[in-house]
């Protein structure tokens, strides 16, 4: 298959999402537990009342922002995960930052999940990165205000996903406009050898690999 015949990132995203829906299909949990002081503000009742695919980002935001901190368990997180990822990657509605969404995988202990469950998530992140990079490249000539590519990379790092294939694509000549933006965006941190923000601080190995690519620019 030639590059022009390869499936588009959008097609790969949709295929991976449907695979995730199949792999994580489960009955609606009977309840979602949480800190007695906080559970009322997390609006978990709506998460159990609506069909999974009808949940909105507004429905899920209180849960996603607090899951494994003040609300939720691995059981309900796995049930909601397909819709959380779908809304986040497709930009259908507001959810917490990509870095937070993908970072929840580490908190869920997903490294112990079967390969048949991990692989479609890894495939989704791979396609998500390409989709983000393509979107950033379209805006690069008008100067990016922020980088979706950076957000997906950081989220993947926080989930302990291997960044090497993504960074290899970021290092290609075709991605040069986005690299230029990222080098300038992180210039102070690259010069000082410091970690730029709380998201990347939580993934130091990923930041070092990312910084190495940027420093070679």
C-alpha positions in Angstrom: 0.0 0.0 0.0 1.4 3.4 -1.0 1.3 6.4 1.3 -1.5 7.9 -0.8 -3.5 4.7 -0.3 -3.0 4.5 3.4 -6.1 4.9 5.6 -6.6 8.5 6.8 -6.1 9.4 10.4 -9.8 10.0 10.7 -10.6 6.5 9.4 -8.1 4.9 11.7 -9.5 6.9 14.7 -13.0 5.7 13.9 -11.9 2.1 13.4 -10.0 2.1 16.7 -12.9 3.6 18.6 -15.3 1.0 17.3 -12.9 -1.7 18.4 -12.6 -0.1 21.8 -16.4 -0.1 22.1 -16.5 -3.8 21.3 -13.6 -4.7 23.6 -15.0 -2.8 26.6 -18.7 -3.6 26.1 -20.2 -4.2 29.6 -23.5 -3.8 31.4 -24.1 -0.4 33.0 -22.6 -0.5 36.5 -25.1 -0.6 39.3 -23.5 2.4 41.0 -20.5 4.6 41.0 -19.0 5.2 44.4 -16.9 8.1 45.6 -15.9 10.3 48.5 -19.1 11.1 50.5 -18.2 14.8 50.5 -17.7 15.0 46.7 -19.9 12.4 45.0 -22.9 14.7 44.9 -21.1 17.2 42.8 -19.8 14.6 40.3 -23.3 14.0 38.8 -22.7 10.3 38.4 -26.5 9.6 38.3 -26.7 10.8 34.7 -23.8 8.5 33.7 -25.9 5.5 34.8 -29.2 6.8 33.4 -28.2 7.5 29.8 -27.1 5.0 27.1 -23.3 5.1 26.9 -23.1 6.6 23.4 -25.5 9.4 24.3 -23.4 10.7 27.1 -22.0 14.2 26.4 -18.8 15.9 27.5 -20.8 18.0 29.9 -22.1 14.7 31.5 -18.7 13.2 31.7 -16.5 16.2 32.7 -17.1 16.0 36.5 -16.4 12.3 36.5 -13.3 12.4 34.3 -11.7 15.2 36.3 -12.2 13.4 39.5 -11.9 9.7 38.7 -9.5 7.8 40.9 -9.2 10.9 43.1 -12.6 11.5 44.6 -14.9 9.3 42.6 -15.0 6.1 40.6 -13.4 2.7 40.2 -11.7 0.7 37.5 -15.0 -1.0 36.8 -17.0 2.1 35.9 -14.0 3.7 34.3 -13.7 0.8 31.9 -17.4 1.0 31.1 -17.2 4.7 30.3 -13.8 4.7 28.6 -15.0 4.2 25.0 -17.2 7.3 25.2 -14.6 9.3 27.1 -12.1 8.6 24.4 -14.6 9.2 21.6 -15.6 12.6 22.8 -12.0 13.6 23.6 -10.4 12.6 20.3 -13.3 13.8 18.1 -13.8 17.1 19.9 -17.5 16.5 20.2 -17.8 18.3 23.5 -15.8 19.7 26.3 -13.8 17.4 28.4 -10.7 17.9 30.6 -7.4 18.2 28.7 -6.1 15.3 26.6 -3.2 15.0 29.0 -5.7 14.3 31.9 -7.9 11.9 29.9 -5.0 9.7 28.8 -3.2 10.1 32.1 -6.2 8.3 33.8 -5.1 5.1 32.0 -2.0 4.9 34.2 -4.2 5.4 37.3 -6.5 2.6 36.1 -3.5 0.2 36.0 -4.1 -0.4 32.3 -0.6 -1.9 31.9 -2.1 -5.1 33.5 -5.0 -5.2 31.0 -5.0 -7.9 28.3 -3.2 -7.1 25.0 -6.5 -7.3 23.2 -7.7 -4.3 25.2 -4.5 -2.4 25.1 -3.8 -2.6 21.4 -6.9 -0.7 20.2 -6.2 2.1 22.7 -2.6 2.2 21.4 -3.9 2.2 17.8 -6.3 5.1 18.7 -3.5 7.2 20.2 -1.3 6.5 17.2 -4.0 7.7 14.8 -4.9 10.6 17.2 -1.4 11.8 17.0 -1.4 11.8 13.2 -4.8 13.6 13.2 -3.4 16.2 15.6 -0.2 16.7 13.6 -2.2 17.2 10.4 -4.4 19.8 12.1 -1.4 21.6 13.5 0.3 21.7 10.1 -2.8 23.3 8.6 -2.5 26.2 11.1 1.3 26.4 11.2 1.6 29.2 8.6 -0.8 31.4 10.6 1.2 30.7 13.8 -0.2 28.1 16.2 -1.6 29.3 19.5 -1.3 25.8 21.0 -0.3 22.4 19.7 -2.6 19.5 19.6 0.4 17.4 18.7 2.1 18.4 22.0 -1.1 17.6 24.0 -1.4 14.1 22.5 2.3 13.4 23.0 2.1 14.4 26.6 -1.1 12.4 27.2 0.6 9.3 25.6 3.6 9.8 27.8 1.4 10.1 31.0 -0.2 6.8 29.9 3.3 5.2 29.6 2.8 4.6 25.8 6.0 4.3 23.8 6.6 7.7 22.2 9.3 6.5 19.8 7.0 5.9 16.7 5.3 9.3 17.3 8.5 11.2 17.8 9.9 9.6 14.7 7.1 11.1 12.7 7.5 14.4 14.4 11.1 14.4 13.3 10.4 14.0 9.6 10.8 17.0 7.2 7.0 17.1 6.6 6.5 18.0 10.3 9.1 20.8 10.3 6.6 23.7 10.8 5.2 22.1 13.9 8.6 21.3 15.3 9.6 25.0 14.7 6.6 26.1 16.8 7.3 23.6 19.5 11.0 24.6 19.7 10.1 28.2 20.1 7.3 27.4 22.5 9.6 25.4 24.8 12.8 27.4 24.1 13.3 28.5 27.7 12.9 24.9 29.1 15.1 23.4 26.4 17.8 25.9 27.2 17.6 25.3 31.0 17.0 21.6 30.7 13.8 22.0 32.8 10.4 20.3 32.6 7.8 22.8 31.3 4.5 22.1 33.1 2.8 19.8 35.6 1.6 17.5 32.9 5.1 16.8 31.5 6.5 16.6 35.1 4.4 13.5 35.5 6.1 11.9 32.5 9.8 12.8 32.8 11.1 10.0 30.5 8.7 11.1 27.8 9.7 14.8 28.2 13.4 13.9 27.9 12.7 12.0 24.6 10.5 14.8 23.3 13.1 17.4 24.3 15.8 15.5 22.5 13.9 15.6 19.2 13.3 19.3 19.6 16.9 20.1 20.6 18.0 18.4 17.4 16.0 20.8 15.3 
